[in-house]
Amino acid sequence: MSNDPTAMQQKYDAAYLRYSTAMRNEKPDMVPIRPFVAEFTAKYAGFTCQEVTHDYNKAFEAVVKCATDFDWDAVVPNMVYVWTGLTQAIGLRYYAVPGIDIPADTGFQYIEPPEGQAFMQADEYDQLIDDPTGFLLNVWLPRVAQDVSPMGEATSPGNNLSFLKGGMAMLSYFNAFGPQCERLRNECGMPSAIAGIFKAPFDIIADKLRGYLGLTMDLFERPEKVLAACEALMPHLLHVAASTADPAHQVPIGFWMHRGCVPFISPDQFDRYYWATLKPIIEELWSRGHQVMFYAEGDWKAHLESFAELPERSIVYHVDQGDIFDVHRRLGDKFCLSGGIPNAVLGYGTPDDVREHCRKVIDGVAQDGGYIMDASAIIQNDARIENMQALTDFTRDYGAYDGPAYALDLADERVVSGGESLIPDPVPPRPGPGVCVPWEAKRQELPPITGDSGLVQAVWEDVDGLANMYIWQCLLSF
């Protein structure tokens, strides 16, 4: 690959235009390729799963090697997102770490606690509803992190070090993404595929708080508490998504959808709990100019009509186990689609099998644009290298469009709202999004300020916001 800066910039510009045009449901010059490659990058670069999971510098190197060698249009800077160096630093209980808890060449595993040992108990909904951030810090974190002392118990060196190591590690990791994105741009001519993180309020309760079994019982025994908890989480999850999104509004926010589809919950429960507290956040993010990547893990065909209610182009819909041709018929006029190539074919099929699946998807879904080539699910180390090469080469050769591509004005038709948020902040004295200790409370602890009180407040709120980021990113990202 050429190291000429001009050539790299031209490559980047072409890839970004191709990717962004498809995401806006228009027709670029050819079908863009954006594989969500996770542990596959380790396999290709000659690393173990332990190496890319426990050493993010090796994970970054593996992504750069793939981006250099494969003719793709966008890639996630590190799809092996959970850095287990951080989870080990604070002793998170719910991860099985490659090379420690499981074999070194197995991807990290999430360990869901038994129903009676959920990290939030059934009688604690009111605490979560009253102050989500305070509950996470004071109740949830001591339960999920073995080194954090519960409130009221004696502290320990391990407790104190967990916050020092955890906070410093998170900043070190997150600050490394900027240089990684620049490296992908300058060395590989490749854009980042997504930016930021978001999860549905319902999924947060099901994944990290009550667990799936506990939540299903709560839907029958305390349904109003479940709904109130989802509503209480909404402004906080919106804040995390918006504050971590691409400030240039160029690539979508990553959103992994877990337990809102059939058979996990019924369609009625989806409407009342999942969709009622998810849809307003997506609409709010779109009003601020941010697309969301709907990574629909599982089969969401029962809910496609609900997704069609969202503003046109507000999401990119990724198809996992659903029928991509049915999804295209029902959503393709409004949203860009991606995915649809079975991971089993990439792992156990032949290159000819891969080419045939790609041909069917391009013929059936991509003819008018608005499609991005990818596997159905995140690509792990069971995918064969020759099959990924077949996917890439065939899409490049077969996925070129006839006629002129749309030359989009990337400042598209969205009107970025500067008005009041559609989702109101919690009513005081509840701490709002991005806040641990409100300035009003801190101000009461300080002596009279003889200098610039605005400066003191601004710096306090900035640093307090970092602590808030730590707590919520532990919940969403780790």
SULDA-V442566 format. One record per residue. N is the residue number from 1. RES is the residue in one letter. OMEGA is omega as a letter, one per 20 degrees, with the letter a starting at -180 (none if undefined). Layout:
# SULDA-V442566
n:res:omega
N:RES:OMEGA
N:RES:OMEGA
This chain:
# SULDA-V442566
n:res:omega
1:M:a
2:S:r
3:N:a
4:D:a
5:P:r
6:T:r
7:A:r
8:M:r
9:Q:r
10:Q:r
11:K:r
12:Y:a
13:D:a
14:A:a
15:A:a
16:Y:r
17:L:r
18:R:a
19:Y:a
20:S:r
21:T:r
22:A:a
23:M:r
24:R:r
25:N:r
26:E:a
27:K:r
28:P:r
29:D:r
30:M:r
31:V:r
32:P:a
33:I:a
34:R:a
35:P:r
36:F:a
37:V:r
38:A:a
39:E:r
40:F:a
41:T:r
42:A:r
43:K:a
44:Y:a
45:A:r
46:G:r
47:F:r
48:T:r
49:C:r
50:Q:a
51:E:a
52:V:r
53:T:a
54:H:r
55:D:a
56:Y:r
57:N:r
58:K:r
59:A:r
60:F:r
61:E:a
62:A:r
63:V:a
64:V:r
65:K:r
66:C:a
67:A:r
68:T:a
69:D:a
70:F:a
71:D:r
72:W:a
73:D:r
74:A:a
75:V:r
76:V:a
77:P:r
78:N:a
79:M:r
80:V:a
81:Y:a
82:V:r
83:W:a
84:T:r
85:G:r
86:L:a
87:T:r
88:Q:a
89:A:a
90:I:r
91:G:r
92:L:a
93:R:a
94:Y:r
95:Y:r
96:A:a
97:V:r
98:P:r
99:G:r
100:I:a
101:D:a
102:I:a
103:P:a
104:A:a
105:D:r
106:T:r
107:G:a
108:F:a
109:Q:r
110:Y:a
111:I:r
112:E:a
113:P:r
114:P:a
115:E:a
116:G:a
117:Q:r
118:A:a
119:F:r
120:M:a
121:Q:a
122:A:a
123:D:a
124:E:a
125:Y:a
126:D:r
127:Q:r
128:L:a
129:I:a
130:D:a
131:D:a
132:P:a
133:T:r
134:G:r
135:F:r
136:L:a
137:L:a
138:N:a
139:V:a
140:W:a
141:L:r
142:P:a
143:R:a
144:V:a
145:A:a
146:Q:a
147:D:a
148:V:a
149:S:r
150:P:r
151:M:r
152:G:r
153:E:r
154:A:r
155:T:a
156:S:r
157:P:r
158:G:r
159:N:a
160:N:a
161:L:a
162:S:r
163:F:r
164:L:a
165:K:a
166:G:a
167:G:r
168:M:a
169:A:a
170:M:r
171:L:r
172:S:a
173:Y:a
174:F:r
175:N:r
176:A:a
177:F:r
178:G:r
179:P:r
180:Q:r
181:C:r
182:E:r
183:R:r
184:L:r
185:R:a
186:N:a
187:E:a
188:C:a
189:G:a
190:M:r
191:P:r
192:S:a
193:A:a
194:I:r
195:A:r
196:G:a
197:I:r
198:F:r
199:K:a
200:A:r
201:P:a
202:F:a
203:D:r
204:I:r
205:I:a
206:A:a
207:D:a
208:K:a
209:L:a
210:R:a
211:G:a
212:Y:a
213:L:r
214:G:a
215:L:r
216:T:r
217:M:a
218:D:r
219:L:r
220:F:a
221:E:a
222:R:a
223:P:a
224:E:r
225:K:r
226:V:a
227:L:a
228:A:r
229:A:r
230:C:r
231:E:r
232:A:r
233:L:a
234:M:a
235:P:r
236:H:r
237:L:r
238:L:a
239:H:r
240:V:a
241:A:a
242:A:a
243:S:r
244:T:a
245:A:r
246:D:a
247:P:r
248:A:r
249:H:a
250:Q:a
251:V:a
252:P:r
253:I:r
254:G:a
255:F:r
256:W:a
257:M:a
258:H:a
259:R:r
260:G:a
261:C:r
262:V:j
263:P:a
264:F:r
265:I:a
266:S:r
267:P:r
268:D:r
269:Q:r
270:F:a
271:D:a
272:R:a
273:Y:a
274:Y:a
275:W:a
276:A:a
277:T:r
278:L:a
279:K:a
280:P:r
281:I:r
282:I:r
283:E:r
284:E:r
285:L:r
286:W:r
287:S:r
288:R:r
289:G:a
290:H:r
291:Q:r
292:V:r
293:M:r
294:F:r
295:Y:a
296:A:r
297:E:a
298:G:a
299:D:a
300:W:a
301:K:a
302:A:a
303:H:a
304:L:r
305:E:r
306:S:a
307:F:r
308:A:r
309:E:a
310:L:r
311:P:r
312:E:r
313:R:a
314:S:r
315:I:r
316:V:a
317:Y:a
318:H:a
319:V:r
320:D:a
321:Q:r
322:G:r
323:D:a
324:I:r
325:F:r
326:D:r
327:V:r
328:H:r
329:R:a
330:R:a
331:L:a
332:G:r
333:D:a
334:K:a
335:F:r
336:C:r
337:L:r
338:S:r
339:G:r
340:G:r
341:I:a
342:P:r
343:N:r
344:A:r
345:V:r
346:L:a
347:G:a
348:Y:r
349:G:r
350:T:r
351:P:r
352:D:r
353:D:a
354:V:a
355:R:a
356:E:r
357:H:r
358:C:r
359:R:a
360:K:a
361:V:r
362:I:r
363:D:a
364:G:a
365:V:a
366:A:a
367:Q:a
368:D:a
369:G:r
370:G:r
371:Y:r
372:I:a
373:M:r
374:D:r
375:A:r
376:S:a
377:A:r
378:I:a
379:I:a
380:Q:a
381:N:r
382:D:r
383:A:r
384:R:a
385:I:a
386:E:r
387:N:r
388:M:r
389:Q:r
390:A:r
391:L:a
392:T:a
393:D:a
394:F:r
395:T:r
396:R:a
397:D:a
398:Y:a
399:G:r
400:A:a
401:Y:r
402:D:r
403:G:a
404:P:r
405:A:r
406:Y:r
407:A:a
408:L:r
409:D:a
410:L:r
411:A:a
412:D:a
413:E:r
414:R:r
415:V:a
416:V:a
417:S:r
418:G:a
419:G:a
420:E:a
421:S:r
422:L:r
423:I:a
424:P:r
425:D:r
426:P:r
427:V:r
428:P:j
429:P:r
430:R:r
431:P:a
432:G:r
433:P:r
434:G:a
435:V:r
436:C:r
437:V:a
438:P:r
439:W:a
440:E:r
441:A:r
442:K:a
443:R:a
444:Q:a
445:E:a
446:L:r
447:P:r
448:P:a
449:I:a
450:T:a
451:G:a
452:D:a
453:S:r
454:G:r
455:L:r
456:V:a
457:Q:a
458:A:a
459:V:r
460:W:a
461:E:r
462:D:a
463:V:r
464:D:r
465:G:r
466:L:r
467:A:r
468:N:r
469:M:a
470:Y:a
471:I:a
472:W:r
473:Q:r
474:C:a
475:L:a
476:L:a
477:S:a
478:F:none
